[in-house]
Amino acid sequence: MNQRKTIRIGVIADTHGLYDSAIEGCFAGVTEILHAGDIGGRDVIQRLEKIAPVVAVSGNIDDYEKSGFPRRVIIRRGRINIAVCHVLYERGQLTKDAEKWLDREQPAVCVFGHSHRPAIEQHGHTILFNPGSAGPRRFSLPRGVGLLTIIEGKVMPRLIRLSDRVDHPSVRQLRERSKKEGGVR
């Protein structure tokens, strides 16, 4: 019997140094996490890596390559190419540089961030997927993450709304965690 292999990938962007533990439930069972920049600190990546391996790109608040993460990356999963970058749009328009890159690489999907606006759009044959911001809420925009499900070479993006109220660990929980990890009390 031929079973269809399903790949589930967590998608996140614009954390701006904030790790919301609600992400753990959203990403339960994913094989990998893609972070589309404006990470805001290595601790966010380290916490995501406890859920699944992470592929990340840098954003403007990460000081781009100075962060140690590339600006763009293309990976191949489930027989499809996935592009990951931070800035795809500026002032509501696809940048000329991004458009040239997408037209040259022709990925099945491009994961991006920067605008904080969740979106699933199309550019030619490429699905443009912005999960929104998983960091602090800005303006009237919702917070969110996303999932990419790949089955037999087909990709299905899904947006997941996060609560506007961030699930922060309490001061007591942070002290207890620090004690367990041998940190300062």
N, C-alpha and C positions, 0 to 999 in steps of 0.2 A: 504494500500500500504506500503510495507516494504522499508524504505529508508536506504541507506548505510550511516553509520556515517563515516565522514572523519576527521582525526586528523592531524593537521599541526603543526610541531614542528620546531622552529628555532634552528640552530646549529652553534656554534661559538667557537673559540679557539684562544689562543695566542694573546690576545689583548695587552698585555704588557703595561697596563695603558692607552691605547688610545681608545677613543670612537669615532667612525666615524658615524656621523648622517645619512649617506647613509644606515646604517643597518636598520633604521626605515622603510624605503620603502621595503626592502627585507623581513622584518619580519611582515609586515602588515597582520593582521588576524591570526597570529599563536596563539595557545592556551598555549604555553609554550616555554621557551628557555633553551637549554642545553649548558652550558659553560664548555669546556673540558680543563680548566686549563691554567696557566700562565696568570692569570687575570691582575695582576699588580696594583690592588687597588680596594677598595670597591666602589668607585665612579662609576666604570664601571658597576658593578652589580646593583647599585642603578638606573642608567640610563636605563639599560636593563629592570629592573622591572617596569618601566613606560610603557613598551610595553606589557609585559606578565610576569607571574611568572617565576622565574629562578631556575634551579637546576644546581649547580656548583660543580666542583671538583678542588682541588688545583694542581698546577704545581710546577716545580722546582724554578721558580722565586718568587712564593708565599710562599716559605719556607714550602711547604706541609702542614701538619696539624696545624702548628703554625698560619696559615692564618684563621683558623676556618672552613675551608672546608675540607671534606675527600679526600683521594687520589683516591678512587674508590666508585662508587655507582651503584646499579642496581635498575631500576624503571620498573614498568609495566604500559604500556599504550596500549589501543586498542587490548588487548589480546596478546600482545607480551612483552618480556623482552628486555630492552635496558640497556646496560652497558655503563658507562661513566668513562673514566680515562684520564690521561694526557699522560703518557709514555706507549706506546705499542711496539714501535720499538726503537732500539739503533743501530746506524751505519748500517741502512738499514735492520736489522734482527729483527724479532719478538723475544722479550726477553723470556727466558725460564719461568720466573715468569708469564708473561702475557699469554703465551701459556697455562700454567697449569690452570690459572684462567679462561680463555675462555673455555677450555675443560671441566672444572668442572661446570661452570655456564651455558654454552651453550645459550647465549642470541641470539635473532634474529639479533640484530645489536649491534655493539660496536662503540661508538663515542669516538674519541681520538684526540690528538693534538701533540705537541712537535716538530715534524719534519718541520712544516710550509708548508708541501707539501700536496696539496689537493689530496685525493685518495678515490676511492671506490674499495674495494678488497673483497676477500672471504677467510675465514678460516673455513673449514668444512662447517657447515650450517650457520655460522655467517657472516654477512656483516660487514666489517671493513670500517668505514666512518670517514675520516679526512677532515673537511671543509677548511683546510689551515689556514693561519694566517689572522686575521682581524686587527692586529696591524700594526706597522710601517713596510714598505716593507723591506725585507732582501734578500740580494743576488739577483738572477734573478727570484726568486719565485713570483708568482702572489699572490695578496691578495684576500681573499675570505671568504665566510660563506656558510652555507648549509641549506637545508630544508629536513626534514623527513616527508613524507606523509604516513599515515597509513589508509588503507581501508580494512575492513573485515579481520583483522589479517595479512595483507600483508604490507610490508614496502617498500617504494620507496625513496631512497636518491637522492638528487639533489644538485650539486655544483653551487654556484653563484659567479661569479667573481666580485670583487670590483675594483673600479678605483685605480690605483697606486697613484693617487693624493688624499690625505685624505681631507675630507670636515671638516675643522676646523671652529668653530665659531670665528668670528672676535673679537678683543680686545673690541671693542665697544659693541658687543652683550654680551660678558661676563660681562662687567660692568653693562649693563642694566639688565641682569638676576640677578646679585648680588644685585642691588638696589631693584628689585621686591621681592627678597627673604630676604631682610633686612640685607644683608651682608655688608662688608666693601666697601667703595666707593673709 
